[in-house]
Amino acid sequence: MKHTLGVLVLLCCGIVLSGCFLVSNTPPTAVVNATPQQGAVPLNVSLSASASFDPDGSITHYAWNYGDGWTGEGATALHTYTMPGT
């Protein structure tokens, strides 16, 4: 994804400088591993997104939505599913 960034600088002597820059930002790639991927409830699942990467930066935040009303944060997570079908 490319964005145009405009910069305007006002120096103390009254001189104004400006410029535009084209900035690229490639989205991160999510790589998620879940163990186990199926089973009877209650099912304890270990999740990892540690293999995820950002080609032109670093990942600063991980957010999980487990699909059963619960959420979590971090590159790794543990979650227990208590209802079938979630």
ZAMARGU-4260 file (C-alpha; in steps of 0.2 Angstrom, whole numbers, plus 5000, padded with zeros to 4 digits):
<rodrens>
0) 5000/5000/5000 | 5007/5017/4995 | 5003/5034/5003 | 5008/5051/5000 | 5015/5061/5015
5) 5016/5080/5014 | 5028/5089/5025 | 5027/5108/5029 | 5041/5116/5039 | 5041/5134/5045
10) 5058/5140/5050 | 5060/5153/5064 | 5067/5166/5051 | 5050/5165/5041 | 5056/5153/5028
15) 5043/5139/5023 | 5049/5123/5016 | 5038/5109/5009 | 5039/5093/5001 | 5029/5077/4997
20) 5035/5059/4999 | 5028/5043/4993 | 5028/5030/5007 | 5026/5012/5005 | 5019/5000/5018
25) 5017/4982/5015 | 5004/4973/5026 | 5010/4960/5038 | 5007/4942/5035 | 4998/4932/5049
30) 5004/4914/5052 | 4994/4905/5065 | 4997/4888/5072 | 4984/4880/5084 | 4986/4864/5094
35) 4975/4854/5094 | 4963/4859/5080 | 4948/4849/5085 | 4942/4839/5100 | 4929/4837/5113
40) 4925/4851/5125 | 4932/4857/5136 | 4946/4859/5123 | 4962/4868/5128 | 4970/4876/5113
45) 4988/4883/5112 | 4989/4896/5099 | 5005/4904/5091 | 5007/4918/5079 | 5026/4919/5082
50) 5030/4915/5064 | 5020/4930/5058 | 5030/4944/5050 | 5030/4961/5043 | 5041/4963/5027
55) 5045/4981/5030 | 5044/4983/5049 | 5040/4974/5065 | 5024/4968/5073 | 5020/4978/5088
60) 5003/4970/5093 | 4994/4954/5092 | 4975/4952/5095 | 4965/4936/5096 | 4947/4934/5094
65) 4942/4916/5099 | 4925/4916/5091 | 4916/4912/5108 | 4915/4930/5115 | 4933/4930/5122
70) 4948/4939/5116 | 4967/4939/5120 | 4983/4947/5116 | 5001/4942/5113 | 5011/4932/5101
75) 5005/4916/5109 | 4989/4912/5119 | 4980/4898/5128 | 4962/4896/5127 | 4949/4884/5133
80) 4933/4881/5122 | 4919/4876/5133 | 4905/4875/5120 | 4904/4864/5105 | 4905/4872/5088
85) 4915/4887/5093
</rodrens>
